Amino acid sequence: MKIITWNCNGAFRKKLKMIESFNADVVIIQECENPDETSDEDYKEFAKNSIWTGKNKNKGLGIFAKENIKITNNNWLDDELKYFISCSINEKFNLLGAWCHSANSPNFRYIGQFWKYLQINKNKLQNIVIAGDFNSNTIWDEWDRWWNHSDVVRELAEIGIKSVYHELNQLEHGKEVIPTLYHCHPSLKTTPGRQSK
C-alpha cells in the first residue's frame, strides 16, 4: 500500500492531477479545502472516500483514499488540538494524519500540539502509521520545554514507533542530510528541516 503525505499549501483542488500521478492508495493532505463545501466537481469526485477536519473551510486536514479502501474515522479524543485525524484502514491498521501548527497557543505550539495529543491517546497507538506535517525538528528543541521534538521522538520510541525516514537512512533526528522539505516550491532546494515521522 502506498501512503503519501503532503502539505499542499492551499488550493488542493487545483493540484489534484499532481497527486493523482503518484497513484497512492491513501493521501494525507495538509492545508486542503473542505470537500463538503467545494463547488469543484473534480475535487468532490476525488474526495468521495475521505475524512476532513478544520475550522476554516479553505484550510484543514484531509485523508483521502481510493474507493476500494475502507477508511473509518476512529474519532479519537483530540481536545480540539490542531489538527489530527485517526482512522482505520481496511480494518487492518490505524493511520494518524497530522498537521501541527501554532493553533494560537501561547505554550503548546507545533510539536506541542502533537505532544498533547500523544498524552491523550498513547494507549491507542498500536499497529499504526503516523504521517503528516509536524512543523518540527530536533534542531528547534528549546531547553525549557518538556515536550520538545526530541521528547516526542523518545516517547514514541518507548512504544515501538520510529521514523521510517530516519531508520531507512540511518540518520539521527536533527542530522538530516537529505532534504525532505522544499518550501514553498519544489524547485527550490532548502536546508533539511521538518520531518515526517
C-alpha positions as CSV (number, residue, x, y, z in Angstrom):
1,M,0.0,0.0,0.0
2,K,1.3,3.4,-0.9
3,I,0.6,6.3,1.5
4,I,1.6,9.9,0.8
5,T,1.5,12.9,3.0
6,W,1.8,16.4,1.6
7,N,1.3,20.0,2.7
8,C,-0.3,21.3,-0.4
9,N,-0.1,25.0,0.7
10,G,-3.8,25.6,-0.2
11,A,-5.9,25.3,-3.3
12,F,-5.6,21.5,-3.4
13,R,-8.5,21.3,-5.9
14,K,-6.1,22.8,-8.5
15,K,-3.3,20.3,-7.7
16,L,-5.3,17.0,-7.9
17,K,-3.5,15.9,-11.1
18,M,-0.1,16.2,-9.5
19,I,-1.0,14.0,-6.5
20,E,-3.0,11.5,-8.7
21,S,0.1,10.9,-10.8
22,F,1.6,9.1,-7.8
23,N,-1.3,6.6,-7.8
24,A,-1.3,6.4,-4.0
25,D,-3.8,4.3,-2.1
26,V,-4.2,6.9,0.7
27,V,-3.1,10.6,0.8
28,I,-2.9,12.8,3.8
29,I,-3.1,16.4,2.8
30,Q,-2.5,19.5,5.0
31,E,-4.0,22.9,4.1
32,C,-6.7,21.5,1.8
33,E,-10.2,22.7,1.4
34,N,-13.3,21.0,3.0
35,P,-14.6,18.8,0.2
36,D,-18.1,19.1,1.5
37,E,-18.1,22.8,0.9
38,T,-16.5,23.0,-2.5
39,S,-18.2,23.6,-5.8
40,D,-15.3,21.9,-7.7
41,E,-16.7,18.7,-9.2
42,D,-13.3,17.1,-9.7
43,Y,-12.4,17.6,-6.1
44,K,-15.8,16.2,-4.9
45,E,-15.2,13.1,-7.0
46,F,-11.6,12.8,-5.7
47,A,-12.9,13.2,-2.1
48,K,-15.7,10.6,-2.2
49,N,-13.9,8.4,0.3
50,S,-12.3,10.8,2.7
51,I,-12.3,12.3,6.2
52,W,-11.6,16.1,6.7
53,T,-11.2,18.3,9.8
54,G,-10.7,22.0,10.2
55,K,-12.1,25.3,11.5
56,N,-11.6,27.1,8.2
57,K,-13.3,25.6,5.1
58,N,-10.3,26.6,3.0
59,K,-7.5,25.1,5.1
60,G,-7.8,21.9,7.0
61,L,-6.5,18.4,7.2
62,G,-7.8,15.6,4.9
63,I,-7.3,11.9,4.5
64,F,-8.3,10.7,1.0
65,A,-8.5,7.0,0.0
66,K,-9.1,5.1,-3.2
67,E,-12.7,3.7,-3.4
68,N,-11.6,0.2,-2.8
69,I,-10.1,1.2,0.6
70,K,-12.2,1.1,3.7
71,I,-11.5,4.2,5.8
72,T,-13.3,4.6,9.1
73,N,-12.9,7.5,11.4
74,N,-11.7,6.3,14.9
75,N,-13.0,9.6,16.4
76,W,-10.2,9.6,19.0
77,L,-10.3,12.4,21.5
78,D,-8.4,15.4,20.3
79,D,-9.4,18.2,22.9
80,E,-9.6,20.5,19.8
81,L,-5.9,20.3,19.2
82,K,-4.9,21.2,15.6
83,Y,-5.2,19.0,13.6
84,F,-5.4,15.2,13.8
85,I,-7.4,12.5,12.1
86,S,-7.2,8.9,13.3
87,C,-8.7,6.3,11.1
88,S,-8.8,2.6,10.5
89,I,-7.6,1.4,7.1
90,N,-9.3,-1.8,5.8
91,E,-9.7,-2.8,9.5
92,K,-6.1,-3.9,9.4
93,F,-4.2,-0.9,10.8
94,N,-4.6,2.6,12.1
95,L,-3.5,5.7,10.4
96,L,-2.9,9.0,12.2
97,G,-2.7,12.1,10.0
98,A,-1.3,15.3,11.5
99,W,-1.0,18.9,10.7
100,C,0.7,20.6,13.7
101,H,0.7,24.4,13.8
102,S,0.7,27.3,16.2
103,A,-3.0,26.9,17.0
104,N,-2.8,30.3,18.7
105,S,-1.4,28.5,21.7
106,P,0.9,30.6,23.9
107,N,2.6,27.4,25.2
108,F,1.9,24.3,23.1
109,R,2.5,25.2,19.5
110,Y,3.5,23.0,16.7
111,I,5.1,19.8,18.2
112,G,3.5,20.8,21.5
113,Q,0.1,20.1,19.9
114,F,1.3,16.6,18.9
115,W,2.8,16.0,22.4
116,K,-0.6,16.8,24.0
117,Y,-2.3,14.5,21.5
118,L,0.2,11.8,22.4
119,Q,-0.6,12.1,26.1
120,I,-4.3,11.7,25.5
121,N,-4.1,8.8,23.0
122,K,-0.8,7.0,23.7
123,N,-2.6,3.8,24.8
124,K,-4.3,3.6,21.4
125,L,-1.1,4.0,19.3
126,Q,-0.7,0.4,18.3
127,N,-0.5,-1.1,14.8
128,I,-0.3,2.5,13.5
129,V,1.3,4.6,10.8
130,I,1.7,8.3,11.8
131,A,2.3,10.8,9.0
132,G,1.9,14.5,8.3
133,D,3.4,17.9,8.7
134,F,4.8,18.3,12.2
135,N,6.5,21.6,11.6
136,S,9.3,20.4,13.9
137,N,12.8,19.1,14.1
138,T,15.3,18.4,16.9
139,I,17.3,21.4,15.9
140,W,14.5,23.6,17.2
141,D,14.4,22.0,20.7
142,E,14.1,24.6,23.5
143,W,15.8,23.7,26.7
144,D,13.0,24.8,29.0
145,R,10.3,22.6,27.4
146,W,9.5,19.1,28.4
147,W,7.7,18.5,25.1
148,N,10.4,19.2,22.6
149,H,10.7,17.3,19.3
150,S,13.3,15.0,20.9
151,D,11.0,14.2,23.8
152,V,8.2,13.3,21.4
153,V,10.6,11.0,19.4
154,R,11.7,9.4,22.7
155,E,8.2,8.8,23.9
156,L,7.2,7.3,20.5
157,A,10.3,5.0,20.6
158,E,9.2,3.8,24.0
159,I,6.0,2.4,22.5
160,G,7.8,1.0,19.4
161,I,7.2,3.8,16.9
162,K,10.1,5.1,14.9
163,S,10.6,7.4,11.9
164,V,10.8,5.4,8.7
165,Y,12.8,8.2,7.1
166,H,15.5,8.1,9.8
167,E,15.5,4.3,10.1
168,L,16.0,3.8,6.4
169,N,18.6,6.5,6.0
170,Q,20.3,5.6,9.3
171,L,20.2,9.2,10.5
172,E,19.6,10.8,13.8
173,H,16.9,13.4,14.2
174,G,18.4,16.8,13.6
175,K,21.2,15.4,11.5
176,E,19.3,15.0,8.2
177,V,21.4,15.3,5.1
178,I,18.6,14.6,2.5
179,P,16.1,17.4,2.2
180,T,12.6,16.5,2.9
181,L,11.1,20.0,2.7
182,Y,11.1,22.3,-0.3
183,H,9.4,25.5,1.0
184,C,7.2,26.7,-0.8
185,H,8.2,25.5,-4.3
186,P,9.6,22.0,-5.2
187,S,12.2,23.5,-7.5
188,L,13.9,25.4,-4.6
189,K,16.2,23.2,-2.6
190,T,16.4,24.1,1.1
191,T,18.3,23.0,4.1
192,P,17.0,19.8,5.5
193,G,14.2,20.6,8.0
194,R,10.9,19.5,9.1
195,Q,10.4,15.7,9.1
196,S,7.6,13.3,8.9
197,K,7.5,10.5,11.5
